[in-house]
Amino acid sequence: MDNQILIKNANKTIQVVSQCLVEDLALQKAYEPLNVDLASVVKLRAMVLFTQLEMTCILKSMLCTEYICAKRYHIKNLKAYASECYKMLFHYGKARKHSPWGKFEKVIQSEGNAARVQQYALITNQLDAFGNTHIDKPLRDATLHYDGDMSSVYNLTVALKSEDDALKFYCDFSDIFRQMQTLATDVVCSLEQTNPSTPNITIKTNLLGDEKCKIILQDTKLKESVELVLSKASQELDEVAQLKKSLEGLVSRIKQISPQLNLSAADPFFEEFKAPIEISNIQMLLRQTFIDIVIICESFFNSTNTLEAALNLRRLLVHQSAMMALLYGYEANERVNSQWQKIVPLVPQCLIGQMDAIEEGMKILLPFIDKSKRHSFVHLYDDKGNVRLTEFVDSMEVMDFKYELGVSNGVVQLYGLLMSFLTNLMNEITAKKHQETEDSTQRVNAMLDGIIDVLKHAPLEEDKNIKGIAKIEEIKKRLAQF
């Protein structure tokens, strides 16, 4: 099916589901003092509607973008937020019976309707099977938290290539929550017939309009700048990821044959690679965050109502806080093990001033990237498992779009300063090595030539030897660039 048709259908779904969601949240609140069971079923239906809305917003963003890196980002999000919604509705393991769906069983059974009991059991089996086959926790964690080793995040991301698989994932999940919605609606209608009074409800229509969006979305220059940087930033991430992979692969290979080269694991030779690997890892973290920010902004600009725009824009805080937690740390224990602390010992005296200025900038920016608010933007339940969907939607309503974009602008400015600093650091480290000893590079090359000699005489297939030697020669060229 043509993408434009799918996008048009997604927009219709977003508008209709947004309307139904805000109505159900208002209805739930009105029913709570009148009929606890009815309020709980309406709340369950609202959760199902929210799941449909979340998934459809992400799917639409995937369909709207032309960039493969953006499509991969949205495929990751589709699976990551499906995991969050699944947990909200169904929980895992022993906690399942206490989930909103688990509690719904008591209401179903109390009605005594055999057909609904059977339908509930059928949907429960489908949910169970979906969780076993479709929920990907490692991908979810890498998407929402990044990782200390950014190569793992990169590898998981570039492995995602199929829009068709993402569409199937969406359709499989959609089929289940539409059945859930139908069953919940049947029960609501049945309970409403026995309810003595019909409550008055107030709908928050400002979440459904686009007036708030227009304030920002009319800025076409900002939208154009988003699209211009995406291709270049993605290419730069690919390059630094390949460099880090080459360096790590070389170290691993040398360690495997170190006895033949008279090298121990503690040999200073391996220290030659430590700085470029650590620096390239931080560069990957920064570039990945920058790309994610740009992609989120692209999705934001394609939003059609305030609720969709807020759902998209909230992901800025999710990724920015994940980046800051790894790069610098919010708490003392995080800072001790942060990526920043790993490179501090590498900084020469001539760059101390630049380093201190950047660290001061991170300290200033940190309070604006609110880690506690991040938790509420990702998880739809509190520490006790209580679903807090109404509070979440309320926070979407009051989101200050200009403020969130302003904070991201600060993060982007920091990104530029950090990338410049890391380049200077690598240049200084390289210069220092050459100043301390002219044979530093010669020693590395000698070691590499030794590996080439070992490969030439290794009892391997000739094709493998040739490829191995070519790889080492390429690494020698890359190292010469530092």
Secondary structure as GFF3:
##gff-version 3
##sequence-region A 1 482
A	DSSP	alpha_helix	3	31	.	.	.	ID=ss1
A	DSSP	alpha_helix	36	64	.	.	.	ID=ss2
A	DSSP	alpha_helix	68	90	.	.	.	ID=ss3
A	DSSP	three_ten_helix	93	98	.	.	.	ID=ss4
A	DSSP	alpha_helix	100	111	.	.	.	ID=ss5
A	DSSP	alpha_helix	114	134	.	.	.	ID=ss6
A	DSSP	alpha_helix	137	145	.	.	.	ID=ss7
A	DSSP	alpha_helix	150	158	.	.	.	ID=ss8
A	DSSP	alpha_helix	163	194	.	.	.	ID=ss9
A	DSSP	three_ten_helix	205	207	.	.	.	ID=ss10
A	DSSP	alpha_helix	211	217	.	.	.	ID=ss11
A	DSSP	alpha_helix	220	256	.	.	.	ID=ss12
A	DSSP	three_ten_helix	258	261	.	.	.	ID=ss13
A	DSSP	three_ten_helix	268	270	.	.	.	ID=ss14
A	DSSP	alpha_helix	271	301	.	.	.	ID=ss15
A	DSSP	alpha_helix	306	327	.	.	.	ID=ss16
A	DSSP	alpha_helix	332	336	.	.	.	ID=ss17
A	DSSP	alpha_helix	339	343	.	.	.	ID=ss18
A	DSSP	three_ten_helix	344	346	.	.	.	ID=ss19
A	DSSP	three_ten_helix	349	351	.	.	.	ID=ss20
A	DSSP	alpha_helix	352	365	.	.	.	ID=ss21
A	DSSP	three_ten_helix	366	368	.	.	.	ID=ss22
A	DSSP	alpha_helix	371	378	.	.	.	ID=ss23
A	DSSP	alpha_helix	389	397	.	.	.	ID=ss24
A	DSSP	alpha_helix	401	436	.	.	.	ID=ss25
A	DSSP	alpha_helix	439	456	.	.	.	ID=ss26
A	DSSP	alpha_helix	462	480	.	.	.	ID=ss27
###
